[in-house]
Amino acid sequence: MSDDAESQASLSLAHSLAPAPLPNHTLPQQTFVLQTASFDARFPNTNQSRHCFQAYVDYFKCVNHKGEDFPACKTFYRTYHSLCPNEWIAKWDEQREANKFPAKLE
């Protein structure tokens, strides 16, 4: 095979392995706002387990006094969902339903 034929064969092989061009679609832009628990001076440099538990308690106290739609309640909700493991939340929910939760939520 001549050099010209070899380069033509390798060029044709490279062309067949090249990815197909993407369709000229424009995807709609979506904006996501990612938030996590904000700084709480009561828990400056400690393990966040206490912050998690306190946010859970504060959320249910807030809901009992102000209702779920109150902005501060939503902040507590986001905080405990951000900090607490799902297993803890499920356990605490079960304890609340059985009236065996270790904190007062009134």
Secondary structure, DSSP 8 states (H G I E B T S, - for coil): --HHHHHHHHHHHHHHHS----------------------TTSSSS-THHHHHHHHHHHHHHHHHH-TTSHHHHHHHHHHHHHS-HHHHHHHHHHHHTT--SS---
